Amino acid sequence: MISFQDTTQTSPYVEITDVAEYFGVNRATVRTWVRKEYIPRSAYIKAGDTYRYNIASIEAHLTKGERKNGE
């Protein structure tokens, strides 16, 4: 298993499996988040059928509402 820290040191973009593991969900959930635009287009790269995700961008987007309400 590759740790999140190891993958971000070589590239800020990781595979769907890493995103799912980081957030504690399955890959289908990540795909749903993309389809429903919970993960913004700016947080991933798509080349053909290949996606690579920026976990830091996803986390910032998903927690944006929490920070607004918690401020």
Phi and psi restraints in degrees (range 20) as a CNS / XPLOR table:
assign (resid 1 and name C) (resid 2 and name N)
       (resid 2 and name CA) (resid 2 and name C) 1.0 -95.6 20.0 2
assign (resid 2 and name N) (resid 2 and name CA)
       (resid 2 and name C) (resid 3 and name N) 1.0 132.9 20.0 2
assign (resid 2 and name C) (resid 3 and name N)
       (resid 3 and name CA) (resid 3 and name C) 1.0 -80.5 20.0 2
assign (resid 3 and name N) (resid 3 and name CA)
       (resid 3 and name C) (resid 4 and name N) 1.0 156.1 20.0 2
assign (resid 3 and name C) (resid 4 and name N)
       (resid 4 and name CA) (resid 4 and name C) 1.0 -56.5 20.0 2
assign (resid 4 and name N) (resid 4 and name CA)
       (resid 4 and name C) (resid 5 and name N) 1.0 -42.2 20.0 2
assign (resid 4 and name C) (resid 5 and name N)
       (resid 5 and name CA) (resid 5 and name C) 1.0 -62.2 20.0 2
assign (resid 5 and name N) (resid 5 and name CA)
       (resid 5 and name C) (resid 6 and name N) 1.0 -40.2 20.0 2
assign (resid 5 and name C) (resid 6 and name N)
       (resid 6 and name CA) (resid 6 and name C) 1.0 -62.8 20.0 2
assign (resid 6 and name N) (resid 6 and name CA)
       (resid 6 and name C) (resid 7 and name N) 1.0 -42.3 20.0 2
assign (resid 6 and name C) (resid 7 and name N)
       (resid 7 and name CA) (resid 7 and name C) 1.0 -72.1 20.0 2
assign (resid 7 and name N) (resid 7 and name CA)
       (resid 7 and name C) (resid 8 and name N) 1.0 -34.8 20.0 2
assign (resid 7 and name C) (resid 8 and name N)
       (resid 8 and name CA) (resid 8 and name C) 1.0 -76.1 20.0 2
assign (resid 8 and name N) (resid 8 and name CA)
       (resid 8 and name C) (resid 9 and name N) 1.0 -17.3 20.0 2
assign (resid 8 and name C) (resid 9 and name N)
       (resid 9 and name CA) (resid 9 and name C) 1.0 -72.8 20.0 2
assign (resid 9 and name N) (resid 9 and name CA)
       (resid 9 and name C) (resid 10 and name N) 1.0 -30.4 20.0 2
assign (resid 9 and name C) (resid 10 and name N)
       (resid 10 and name CA) (resid 10 and name C) 1.0 -93.0 20.0 2
assign (resid 10 and name N) (resid 10 and name CA)
       (resid 10 and name C) (resid 11 and name N) 1.0 -32.3 20.0 2
assign (resid 10 and name C) (resid 11 and name N)
       (resid 11 and name CA) (resid 11 and name C) 1.0 -158.4 20.0 2
assign (resid 11 and name N) (resid 11 and name CA)
       (resid 11 and name C) (resid 12 and name N) 1.0 142.7 20.0 2
assign (resid 11 and name C) (resid 12 and name N)
       (resid 12 and name CA) (resid 12 and name C) 1.0 -76.1 20.0 2
assign (resid 12 and name N) (resid 12 and name CA)
       (resid 12 and name C) (resid 13 and name N) 1.0 -7.2 20.0 2
assign (resid 12 and name C) (resid 13 and name N)
       (resid 13 and name CA) (resid 13 and name C) 1.0 -107.4 20.0 2
assign (resid 13 and name N) (resid 13 and name CA)
       (resid 13 and name C) (resid 14 and name N) 1.0 132.9 20.0 2
assign (resid 13 and name C) (resid 14 and name N)
       (resid 14 and name CA) (resid 14 and name C) 1.0 -127.5 20.0 2
assign (resid 14 and name N) (resid 14 and name CA)
       (resid 14 and name C) (resid 15 and name N) 1.0 169.7 20.0 2
assign (resid 14 and name C) (resid 15 and name N)
       (resid 15 and name CA) (resid 15 and name C) 1.0 -78.8 20.0 2
assign (resid 15 and name N) (resid 15 and name CA)
       (resid 15 and name C) (resid 16 and name N) 1.0 164.6 20.0 2
assign (resid 15 and name C) (resid 16 and name N)
       (resid 16 and name CA) (resid 16 and name C) 1.0 -58.1 20.0 2
assign (resid 16 and name N) (resid 16 and name CA)
       (resid 16 and name C) (resid 17 and name N) 1.0 -35.3 20.0 2
assign (resid 16 and name C) (resid 17 and name N)
       (resid 17 and name CA) (resid 17 and name C) 1.0 -60.6 20.0 2
assign (resid 17 and name N) (resid 17 and name CA)
       (resid 17 and name C) (resid 18 and name N) 1.0 -40.0 20.0 2
assign (resid 17 and name C) (resid 18 and name N)
       (resid 18 and name CA) (resid 18 and name C) 1.0 -67.0 20.0 2
assign (resid 18 and name N) (resid 18 and name CA)
       (resid 18 and name C) (resid 19 and name N) 1.0 -38.8 20.0 2
assign (resid 18 and name C) (resid 19 and name N)
       (resid 19 and name CA) (resid 19 and name C) 1.0 -64.0 20.0 2
assign (resid 19 and name N) (resid 19 and name CA)
       (resid 19 and name C) (resid 20 and name N) 1.0 -47.3 20.0 2
assign (resid 19 and name C) (resid 20 and name N)
       (resid 20 and name CA) (resid 20 and name C) 1.0 -60.2 20.0 2
assign (resid 20 and name N) (resid 20 and name CA)
       (resid 20 and name C) (resid 21 and name N) 1.0 -44.5 20.0 2
assign (resid 20 and name C) (resid 21 and name N)
       (resid 21 and name CA) (resid 21 and name C) 1.0 -64.0 20.0 2
assign (resid 21 and name N) (resid 21 and name CA)
       (resid 21 and name C) (resid 22 and name N) 1.0 -43.5 20.0 2
assign (resid 21 and name C) (resid 22 and name N)
       (resid 22 and name CA) (resid 22 and name C) 1.0 -60.5 20.0 2
assign (resid 22 and name N) (resid 22 and name CA)
       (resid 22 and name C) (resid 23 and name N) 1.0 -43.0 20.0 2
assign (resid 22 and name C) (resid 23 and name N)
       (resid 23 and name CA) (resid 23 and name C) 1.0 -91.3 20.0 2
assign (resid 23 and name N) (resid 23 and name CA)
       (resid 23 and name C) (resid 24 and name N) 1.0 -3.1 20.0 2
assign (resid 23 and name C) (resid 24 and name N)
       (resid 24 and name CA) (resid 24 and name C) 1.0 71.2 20.0 2
assign (resid 24 and name N) (resid 24 and name CA)
       (resid 24 and name C) (resid 25 and name N) 1.0 33.7 20.0 2
assign (resid 24 and name C) (resid 25 and name N)
       (resid 25 and name CA) (resid 25 and name C) 1.0 -125.6 20.0 2
assign (resid 25 and name N) (resid 25 and name CA)
       (resid 25 and name C) (resid 26 and name N) 1.0 175.0 20.0 2
assign (resid 25 and name C) (resid 26 and name N)
       (resid 26 and name CA) (resid 26 and name C) 1.0 -93.6 20.0 2
assign (resid 26 and name N) (resid 26 and name CA)
       (resid 26 and name C) (resid 27 and name N) 1.0 169.8 20.0 2
assign (resid 26 and name C) (resid 27 and name N)
       (resid 27 and name CA) (resid 27 and name C) 1.0 -62.9 20.0 2
assign (resid 27 and name N) (resid 27 and name CA)
       (resid 27 and name C) (resid 28 and name N) 1.0 -32.9 20.0 2
assign (resid 27 and name C) (resid 28 and name N)
       (resid 28 and name CA) (resid 28 and name C) 1.0 -61.6 20.0 2
assign (resid 28 and name N) (resid 28 and name CA)
       (resid 28 and name C) (resid 29 and name N) 1.0 -36.4 20.0 2
assign (resid 28 and name C) (resid 29 and name N)
       (resid 29 and name CA) (resid 29 and name C) 1.0 -65.0 20.0 2
assign (resid 29 and name N) (resid 29 and name CA)
       (resid 29 and name C) (resid 30 and name N) 1.0 -42.4 20.0 2
assign (resid 29 and name C) (resid 30 and name N)
       (resid 30 and name CA) (resid 30 and name C) 1.0 -61.4 20.0 2
assign (resid 30 and name N) (resid 30 and name CA)
       (resid 30 and name C) (resid 31 and name N) 1.0 -43.3 20.0 2
assign (resid 30 and name C) (resid 31 and name N)
       (resid 31 and name CA) (resid 31 and name C) 1.0 -61.7 20.0 2
assign (resid 31 and name N) (resid 31 and name CA)
       (resid 31 and name C) (resid 32 and name N) 1.0 -39.2 20.0 2
assign (resid 31 and name C) (resid 32 and name N)
       (resid 32 and name CA) (resid 32 and name C) 1.0 -63.9 20.0 2
assign (resid 32 and name N) (resid 32 and name CA)
       (resid 32 and name C) (resid 33 and name N) 1.0 -43.3 20.0 2
assign (resid 32 and name C) (resid 33 and name N)
       (resid 33 and name CA) (resid 33 and name C) 1.0 -59.2 20.0 2
assign (resid 33 and name N) (resid 33 and name CA)
       (resid 33 and name C) (resid 34 and name N) 1.0 -38.7 20.0 2
assign (resid 33 and name C) (resid 34 and name N)
       (resid 34 and name CA) (resid 34 and name C) 1.0 -66.4 20.0 2
assign (resid 34 and name N) (resid 34 and name CA)
       (resid 34 and name C) (resid 35 and name N) 1.0 -48.4 20.0 2
assign (resid 34 and name C) (resid 35 and name N)
       (resid 35 and name CA) (resid 35 and name C) 1.0 -61.3 20.0 2
assign (resid 35 and name N) (resid 35 and name CA)
       (resid 35 and name C) (resid 36 and name N) 1.0 -39.4 20.0 2
assign (resid 35 and name C) (resid 36 and name N)
       (resid 36 and name CA) (resid 36 and name C) 1.0 -88.0 20.0 2
assign (resid 36 and name N) (resid 36 and name CA)
       (resid 36 and name C) (resid 37 and name N) 1.0 3.9 20.0 2
assign (resid 36 and name C) (resid 37 and name N)
       (resid 37 and name CA) (resid 37 and name C) 1.0 63.7 20.0 2
assign (resid 37 and name N) (resid 37 and name CA)
       (resid 37 and name C) (resid 38 and name N) 1.0 27.3 20.0 2
assign (resid 37 and name C) (resid 38 and name N)
       (resid 38 and name CA) (resid 38 and name C) 1.0 -70.6 20.0 2
assign (resid 38 and name N) (resid 38 and name CA)
       (resid 38 and name C) (resid 39 and name N) 1.0 -29.4 20.0 2
assign (resid 38 and name C) (resid 39 and name N)
       (resid 39 and name CA) (resid 39 and name C) 1.0 -100.9 20.0 2
assign (resid 39 and name N) (resid 39 and name CA)
       (resid 39 and name C) (resid 40 and name N) 1.0 114.4 20.0 2
assign (resid 39 and name C) (resid 40 and name N)
       (resid 40 and name CA) (resid 40 and name C) 1.0 -70.0 20.0 2
assign (resid 40 and name N) (resid 40 and name CA)
       (resid 40 and name C) (resid 41 and name N) 1.0 154.7 20.0 2
assign (resid 40 and name C) (resid 41 and name N)
       (resid 41 and name CA) (resid 41 and name C) 1.0 -56.8 20.0 2
assign (resid 41 and name N) (resid 41 and name CA)
       (resid 41 and name C) (resid 42 and name N) 1.0 -30.4 20.0 2
assign (resid 41 and name C) (resid 42 and name N)
       (resid 42 and name CA) (resid 42 and name C) 1.0 -71.0 20.0 2
assign (resid 42 and name N) (resid 42 and name CA)
       (resid 42 and name C) (resid 43 and name N) 1.0 -10.7 20.0 2
assign (resid 42 and name C) (resid 43 and name N)
       (resid 43 and name CA) (resid 43 and name C) 1.0 -96.3 20.0 2
assign (resid 43 and name N) (resid 43 and name CA)
       (resid 43 and name C) (resid 44 and name N) 1.0 2.5 20.0 2
assign (resid 43 and name C) (resid 44 and name N)
       (resid 44 and name CA) (resid 44 and name C) 1.0 -148.3 20.0 2
assign (resid 44 and name N) (resid 44 and name CA)
       (resid 44 and name C) (resid 45 and name N) 1.0 159.7 20.0 2
assign (resid 44 and name C) (resid 45 and name N)
       (resid 45 and name CA) (resid 45 and name C) 1.0 -113.4 20.0 2
assign (resid 45 and name N) (resid 45 and name CA)
       (resid 45 and name C) (resid 46 and name N) 1.0 135.2 20.0 2
assign (resid 45 and name C) (resid 46 and name N)
       (resid 46 and name CA) (resid 46 and name C) 1.0 -123.4 20.0 2
assign (resid 46 and name N) (resid 46 and name CA)
       (resid 46 and name C) (resid 47 and name N) 1.0 125.0 20.0 2
assign (resid 46 and name C) (resid 47 and name N)
       (resid 47 and name CA) (resid 47 and name C) 1.0 -129.8 20.0 2
assign (resid 47 and name N) (resid 47 and name CA)
       (resid 47 and name C) (resid 48 and name N) 1.0 104.5 20.0 2
assign (resid 47 and name C) (resid 48 and name N)
       (resid 48 and name CA) (resid 48 and name C) 1.0 66.6 20.0 2
assign (resid 48 and name N) (resid 48 and name CA)
       (resid 48 and name C) (resid 49 and name N) 1.0 -123.8 20.0 2
assign (resid 48 and name C) (resid 49 and name N)
       (resid 49 and name CA) (resid 49 and name C) 1.0 -97.2 20.0 2
assign (resid 49 and name N) (resid 49 and name CA)
       (resid 49 and name C) (resid 50 and name N) 1.0 8.0 20.0 2
assign (resid 49 and name C) (resid 50 and name N)
       (resid 50 and name CA) (resid 50 and name C) 1.0 -100.8 20.0 2
assign (resid 50 and name N) (resid 50 and name CA)
       (resid 50 and name C) (resid 51 and name N) 1.0 128.8 20.0 2
assign (resid 50 and name C) (resid 51 and name N)
       (resid 51 and name CA) (resid 51 and name C) 1.0 -115.9 20.0 2
assign (resid 51 and name N) (resid 51 and name CA)
       (resid 51 and name C) (resid 52 and name N) 1.0 143.6 20.0 2
assign (resid 51 and name C) (resid 52 and name N)
       (resid 52 and name CA) (resid 52 and name C) 1.0 -133.9 20.0 2
assign (resid 52 and name N) (resid 52 and name CA)
       (resid 52 and name C) (resid 53 and name N) 1.0 136.9 20.0 2
assign (resid 52 and name C) (resid 53 and name N)
       (resid 53 and name CA) (resid 53 and name C) 1.0 -116.6 20.0 2
assign (resid 53 and name N) (resid 53 and name CA)
       (resid 53 and name C) (resid 54 and name N) 1.0 147.6 20.0 2
assign (resid 53 and name C) (resid 54 and name N)
       (resid 54 and name CA) (resid 54 and name C) 1.0 -103.4 20.0 2
assign (resid 54 and name N) (resid 54 and name CA)
       (resid 54 and name C) (resid 55 and name N) 1.0 104.4 20.0 2
assign (resid 54 and name C) (resid 55 and name N)
       (resid 55 and name CA) (resid 55 and name C) 1.0 -61.2 20.0 2
assign (resid 55 and name N) (resid 55 and name CA)
       (resid 55 and name C) (resid 56 and name N) 1.0 -40.5 20.0 2
assign (resid 55 and name C) (resid 56 and name N)
       (resid 56 and name CA) (resid 56 and name C) 1.0 -61.1 20.0 2
assign (resid 56 and name N) (resid 56 and name CA)
       (resid 56 and name C) (resid 57 and name N) 1.0 -41.3 20.0 2
assign (resid 56 and name C) (resid 57 and name N)
       (resid 57 and name CA) (resid 57 and name C) 1.0 -66.6 20.0 2
assign (resid 57 and name N) (resid 57 and name CA)
       (resid 57 and name C) (resid 58 and name N) 1.0 -40.5 20.0 2
assign (resid 57 and name C) (resid 58 and name N)
       (resid 58 and name CA) (resid 58 and name C) 1.0 -63.4 20.0 2
assign (resid 58 and name N) (resid 58 and name CA)
       (resid 58 and name C) (resid 59 and name N) 1.0 -47.9 20.0 2
assign (resid 58 and name C) (resid 59 and name N)
       (resid 59 and name CA) (resid 59 and name C) 1.0 -60.9 20.0 2
assign (resid 59 and name N) (resid 59 and name CA)
       (resid 59 and name C) (resid 60 and name N) 1.0 -42.8 20.0 2
assign (resid 59 and name C) (resid 60 and name N)
       (resid 60 and name CA) (resid 60 and name C) 1.0 -61.3 20.0 2
assign (resid 60 and name N) (resid 60 and name CA)
       (resid 60 and name C) (resid 61 and name N) 1.0 -41.4 20.0 2
assign (resid 60 and name C) (resid 61 and name N)
       (resid 61 and name CA) (resid 61 and name C) 1.0 -69.4 20.0 2
assign (resid 61 and name N) (resid 61 and name CA)
       (resid 61 and name C) (resid 62 and name N) 1.0 -44.2 20.0 2
assign (resid 61 and name C) (resid 62 and name N)
       (resid 62 and name CA) (resid 62 and name C) 1.0 -68.5 20.0 2
assign (resid 62 and name N) (resid 62 and name CA)
       (resid 62 and name C) (resid 63 and name N) 1.0 -28.2 20.0 2
assign (resid 62 and name C) (resid 63 and name N)
       (resid 63 and name CA) (resid 63 and name C) 1.0 -98.6 20.0 2
assign (resid 63 and name N) (resid 63 and name CA)
       (resid 63 and name C) (resid 64 and name N) 1.0 0.1 20.0 2
assign (resid 63 and name C) (resid 64 and name N)
       (resid 64 and name CA) (resid 64 and name C) 1.0 -55.4 20.0 2
assign (resid 64 and name N) (resid 64 and name CA)
       (resid 64 and name C) (resid 65 and name N) 1.0 -45.3 20.0 2
assign (resid 64 and name C) (resid 65 and name N)
       (resid 65 and name CA) (resid 65 and name C) 1.0 -65.5 20.0 2
assign (resid 65 and name N) (resid 65 and name CA)
       (resid 65 and name C) (resid 66 and name N) 1.0 -35.9 20.0 2
assign (resid 65 and name C) (resid 66 and name N)
       (resid 66 and name CA) (resid 66 and name C) 1.0 -63.0 20.0 2
assign (resid 66 and name N) (resid 66 and name CA)
       (resid 66 and name C) (resid 67 and name N) 1.0 -42.8 20.0 2
assign (resid 66 and name C) (resid 67 and name N)
       (resid 67 and name CA) (resid 67 and name C) 1.0 -66.4 20.0 2
assign (resid 67 and name N) (resid 67 and name CA)
       (resid 67 and name C) (resid 68 and name N) 1.0 -38.9 20.0 2
assign (resid 67 and name C) (resid 68 and name N)
       (resid 68 and name CA) (resid 68 and name C) 1.0 -62.5 20.0 2
assign (resid 68 and name N) (resid 68 and name CA)
       (resid 68 and name C) (resid 69 and name N) 1.0 -45.3 20.0 2
assign (resid 68 and name C) (resid 69 and name N)
       (resid 69 and name CA) (resid 69 and name C) 1.0 -71.8 20.0 2
assign (resid 69 and name N) (resid 69 and name CA)
       (resid 69 and name C) (resid 70 and name N) 1.0 -29.5 20.0 2
assign (resid 69 and name C) (resid 70 and name N)
       (resid 70 and name CA) (resid 70 and name C) 1.0 -85.8 20.0 2
assign (resid 70 and name N) (resid 70 and name CA)
       (resid 70 and name C) (resid 71 and name N) 1.0 -8.2 20.0 2
